Amino acid sequence: PQGEPRQLTNWSGNDLDHLSISRDGKTLVVQKSSWQLHSYVGEIEGPGRAHPLRRLTFEESDDVPYAWTPDSGAVLFTSNRTGTYRLYKQLTDAKVAEPINTGPGVITQAAVSPDGQWIIYVTEAGDNYPPRVMRVAVSGGAPHLVMQTKLTAQLGCPIAPAARCITLEEATPQVFRSFDPTNGNARELFKLDFWNGGWQVAPSGNVGILRQNEAGARIQILSQSGSIEREINLAPWGNFSGLNFSSNPNEMYTTSLGPSGATILRVNMGG
């Protein structure tokens, strides 16, 4: 009927703005914009020094990096370039990524086992299927089931000498469990109330977490029983995201967002 609105577009996942109609009323122009996540790499020269970051992935998709191959030559990342988040591997000097055979399901997390032999990842196939932790050889081959999880789980695997990976189940309170990345033998470590920050497994097997509240930001190093072994004050920086341990067990990396933009920070155990 005359006067009722009529749909002209069917674009999902986009913002539309700056609409303008031509003077004769026959043509319109509109700005279509969307957010995309891209991966960047940068060579580290030494403590506190790095080359400028350069873009690694160039597809028109969300590309989320998670880990490195053991030879430090390629990045493992998830991408929705085919419509569903799958796992890919890309050499740092290449323009094209190689898909990894992960079987069915959406890939939500990825890591490399401490011994460097396996890619460990979490896959979700739908509401009626619990998340599964899977493994596939770094050299390729068929994927194998490691274990099932009751809830959506975040995944962390340390660099050796620690031998077990850890999952964080998104429950209330949140549950940390360690598991053998080859056979799935798992045990509960400890539980924590919700906190605002990232986490990662140290080469020692301890867990580092970022805590942020009105008292400031800090990194806590927790033993596998959940007790605080070290606390590092991050003032005057704030608004942190992400945490990762270097192969050097005495240093970590994180990012801080401030008025001048995002900053990558190297943090040693002395603060």
N, C-alpha and C positions, 0 to 999 in steps of 0.2 A: 504493500500500500504506500501511497505517496506520503513522504514525511518520515518514514521509518528508516533507521540507519541500515546501511548495507555493507557487509564486510568486503574489503578490497584486497587484503593480504592475509596470509596464513603463515607467518614467520614466528617460530618459537625460539626462545633463547636469545632474543635481540631487543635492543632499545630503539625506539623510533622518536625522532625529534626534528625540529627546524622544518616543519611542514610549510610549503608555500605553493599557492595555486597561481597559474598563469593568468594574465589579464583577460584572456578570452574565455577563461573558465574550462578549458579543454584538457589541460595538462597539469600535473602536480609534480613536485620534487620533495623528497624527504631524506633525512639522514638516517641511515641504518647502522647501528654500532653494536659490537659485542665484545665481551672480555675473552681473552685467550691466554692460556698458560704456556710459556715457552721455557726451554732449558738453555742455560748458559754455562760455559766452562771458563776457567781462568787458571793459569799456572802460578803456583806459589814459589816465590824466590827464597823466602826465609821468614823468620818470625815477623809478622806484621807487614810483610811486603808481598805483593802479587801483581801480575800483569793485568791490564784491563780485561774485564770479562768479554767474551765473544759469544754470539748466539750459536747454539749447537743444532737445534731443531728448527726447520723452516716450513713445516706443514701448517695448513690452516686448521689447527686442532689444538686441544689441550694436551700438553706433554709434560708429565710430572716425573722428575728424576728421583730414584730411590737408592741406587747403589752403583758400585763399580765392579767390573770383572776383575778377577784376582791379579791380572797383569797390569792393571791401571790403564789399559788401553781403550776401554769402551765403557759407556754409561748404560745402565739398565733403567728404563723408564716405562711408565704406562702412558697410553695415548688412546684417544677416542677417534682417531682419524678414519676408522672404518665404521663408526657409529657406536661401537661398544669398546669400553676400556680393555685393551689387550696389552701384552708385555712385549717390549722391543729392546734391541741392543744396537748401539750406534758407536762406531769408532770416533774418537775425538777429532780426527782429521777427515771425516767422511761427511757427505751431504745426505746420504740415504741410510735409513735404519733397517735392520733385519728383524722380522717378526720371530718370536720364540714360541715353540709349540707348548702351549700351556693347557690344552684341552678346552672344554666348554666353560662358560661362566664369565663373569666380570671380574677383572683383576683389580684388587683394591690396595694391595701392599706387596712389596718385594724386598728381598735382602739376599746376601750371599752367605752361605754357611761358613763358620769359622775356619774350616780346613780348605775353603776355596773350591770345593768340588761340586757344590750344588747351588742352584738358584732356588731359594725358598720363597713362596708367595702365597697369598690368601686369595681365594676365589669364591664368589657368591653366585649361585645359579637362580635365585629367586626366593620368594617368601616361604615356600614350602620346603626349601632345602637349607640346612644349616651351613654356615661358612666352613670351608675346608682349607687346611694348610697343606700345600702340595710342594713337591720338589721335582726339578728337572736338572739333569747334568749340565754344567756350564758348557761342556763340549757339544751339547745337543742330545736328542733322543726323546723317548716317550716320558710323559709326566707320571709321577707316582704319588699316591695319597700318603701323607705323613700322619695327619689326625684331623678329626672334626672338632669344631669349637661350638659352644652353645650360643655365643653371641658374636656380633661383629668384633673382630680382634685387630688391634694394631700389632705390628711385628717388628722385632729388633734382633739382629744377629751381630755379635761382637767380632772383632778381629782376634785371631789366636793371640794368647794361649787359651783363653776361655773356649769351651767346647760346646756349650749349650746355648740355644737361642731362647728368647723370652717373648711371650705374648702379653698384651694388656687387653683384657676383656672389658668392654664398655658397659659395666654394670654399676650399681650403687651399693656399696663402695666398689671401686675399680679393683680388679683382681690381676695380679702379676703371676704368671706361671712360666717356669722354665721347661724346655723340652729338648729331646735329642732330635736333631734335624734329619736323621736318617730313619729312625724307627718310631718317632712320635712319643716315646716314653716321657710322660709329663708329670710334674708335681707343682702344687701351689707353693708360691714363695711368701707373699704377703698381700695385704689389701690396703688401699689408700682411699680416703675421701677425695672428691673431685678437686683438682687444682687447675690453675690457668697457666699452661705452658706445655712445652714438648718434653720428650724423654728419649733416652737411648742407652744401649748397653755398652759398658766400658770393656776394654780388653781383659780386665781382671774378672769380669763376670758381674761386677756391681752395676747398679742402675743409677744413671744420672737423670735428674728431673729439674725442670725450670719451674720455680714458684714465683708468682707475681701477685701482689696485693697492695693495700694502702701503705704497708710498711716498706715497700720496695721490691726489687727483684733479686733473686739469688739462685744459684745452682746448688742442689743438694745431692751428694753422693751417698746412696743407700746400699747397705749390705744386702745379701740375699735373704736376710730375715726382716728387712725393712727398717733397720736402725740407721740413724744418720751418722756416717763416718766422717764427713767433711761438708762444710757449708761455705760457699764462695759468694761474697757480696758483689753485685754487678753495678752498684751505683757509680757514677751518676746516670748511666744508661738506663733505658726503660723500654717498654712495649716490645718484648722479645718474642721471637718465633723460631722454632726449630733448634735442635741440639744434635751435635755429632762429635764423636771422639776421633781424634787423629790416631794414626798408627803409633805415635808417641803417646804413651799412657798418661803423660803429664799435661796434655793440652786438649782443648775442646774448641769447637767453632759454633757460633750462634749468630743470629741477625737481630738488629734493633731498628725500629722505625721511629724516627724523630722528625722535627720540623723541617730539616734539610733533606729528608729522604731516608732510604734504607741503607744500613751499614752492616757489613760483615765484620764480626769481631772474633779474634783469637783470644782465648782465655786460658791462662795456665792455672795450675792447682793452687798457686799462691794468691790468685785473684788479680 
